[in-house]
Amino acid sequence: MKIKIRKTSLIDLEFTHLLRNENEARKNSNNSKKILLKDHKIWLKKKIKDKNILNYIITSKNFEKIGVVRYDLEDIFAKVSINILKKYRNLGYGSIMLKETEKLFKKRIILVATVKKSNTKSLKIFKKNQYIIIKKTKQIVLVKIT
């Protein structure tokens, strides 16, 4: 299963907005409210400009958009978030998306994922990619050192 990775740009506004507002994605997000397109555009512009945010669009080999992986960098840490288009879920893309984007780091970094306990699919993806659970409450915190 081959994927392509590219940095997110404003041409991805509608796709990222669709991903963000999809029902299951909202249920698993810290903020479960629907986001208006105009508000999402402001947020996306800010994230694209921020040098401490690595935001990637993942596509199939035919350039069909599959999902996004974002790393929010702070010192030696990067907070990881992942979102996959509904029709590509449960097909193994999540694990591949993480594995391939992690290769883009030039230096060692501690990756941190915070996942709701009820989000078993994301937990499975992170565990498959050698993330280790360090905290279990309503949210599970997993880490991996690249």
C-alpha positions in Angstrom: 0.0 0.0 0.0 1.8 3.1 -1.2 1.1 6.6 0.0 2.3 10.1 -0.9 3.0 12.8 1.6 2.9 16.6 1.1 2.6 19.6 3.2 -0.8 21.0 3.8 -1.8 24.1 1.9 -4.9 26.3 1.5 -6.0 24.2 -1.4 -6.7 21.5 1.3 -9.2 23.8 3.1 -12.4 22.0 2.2 -10.8 18.5 2.7 -9.5 19.3 6.1 -12.7 21.0 7.1 -14.7 17.9 6.0 -12.3 15.7 8.0 -12.6 17.9 11.1 -16.4 18.0 11.0 -17.0 14.3 10.3 -19.1 12.7 13.1 -16.6 10.1 14.3 -13.7 12.6 14.2 -15.7 15.1 16.3 -16.6 12.4 18.8 -12.9 11.5 19.2 -11.7 15.1 19.3 -11.2 17.3 22.5 -13.5 19.8 20.8 -16.6 18.0 19.5 -18.4 21.1 18.2 -18.8 21.6 14.4 -16.5 24.2 13.1 -17.6 26.8 10.5 -15.6 26.9 7.2 -14.6 30.6 7.8 -13.2 29.7 11.3 -11.4 26.6 10.0 -9.8 28.8 7.3 -8.4 31.1 9.9 -7.1 28.1 11.9 -5.6 26.4 8.9 -3.8 29.6 7.7 -2.3 29.9 11.1 -1.1 26.3 11.2 0.4 26.5 7.7 2.5 29.6 8.7 3.6 28.2 12.1 7.1 26.8 11.8 6.4 24.5 14.8 3.6 22.7 13.1 4.2 20.0 10.6 0.9 19.4 8.8 0.8 16.7 6.1 -1.8 15.6 3.6 -1.6 11.9 2.8 -2.7 10.8 -0.6 -2.9 7.5 -2.5 -0.5 6.8 -5.3 -3.2 8.2 -7.5 -3.3 11.4 -5.5 -6.7 10.8 -3.9 -6.7 12.4 -0.4 -6.7 9.8 2.4 -6.2 11.9 5.6 -3.9 14.2 7.6 -1.1 13.8 10.1 -0.1 16.8 12.2 2.9 17.2 14.5 2.9 20.2 16.9 6.5 20.7 17.9 7.7 22.0 21.3 11.3 21.6 22.2 12.1 17.8 22.0 8.5 16.8 21.9 5.9 16.6 19.1 2.2 16.1 19.8 0.8 13.8 17.1 -2.7 13.9 15.6 -4.1 11.8 12.8 -7.4 11.9 10.9 -8.4 9.6 8.1 -11.3 10.0 5.6 -14.1 7.6 6.6 -13.9 5.4 3.5 -10.2 4.7 4.2 -10.6 3.8 7.8 -9.9 0.2 8.9 -7.8 -0.5 5.8 -4.3 -0.1 7.5 -3.6 3.5 6.3 -3.3 5.0 9.7 -0.3 2.9 10.6 1.4 3.6 7.3 0.7 7.3 7.6 2.3 7.5 11.0 5.3 5.3 10.0 6.0 7.3 6.8 5.6 10.8 8.3 7.8 9.8 11.3 10.6 9.2 8.8 10.6 12.9 8.0 12.1 13.9 11.3 15.8 14.6 10.9 16.6 14.3 14.6 15.4 12.3 17.6 12.2 13.5 19.0 9.7 12.3 21.6 6.3 11.8 19.9 3.2 12.1 22.2 -0.3 11.1 21.3 -3.3 11.7 23.5 -6.2 9.5 22.6 -9.7 9.1 24.2 -10.1 5.8 25.9 -13.1 5.1 23.8 -11.1 5.6 20.5 -10.0 2.0 20.2 -9.1 2.4 16.5 -6.6 5.2 17.1 -5.1 3.3 20.1 -4.6 0.3 17.9 -2.8 2.4 15.3 -0.4 4.0 17.8 0.3 0.7 19.5 1.0 -0.9 16.1 3.6 1.8 15.6 5.5 1.1 18.9 3.9 3.9 20.9 3.9 3.0 24.6 1.1 3.9 27.0 2.4 6.0 29.9 -0.9 7.2 31.3 -4.5 5.9 31.4 -7.4 8.0 32.5 -10.3 9.2 30.3 -7.5 10.0 27.9 -4.7 7.7 27.2 -1.2 9.2 26.6 1.2 7.3 24.4 4.8 8.1 23.6 7.5 7.0 21.1 11.1 8.1 20.7 12.2 8.3 17.1 
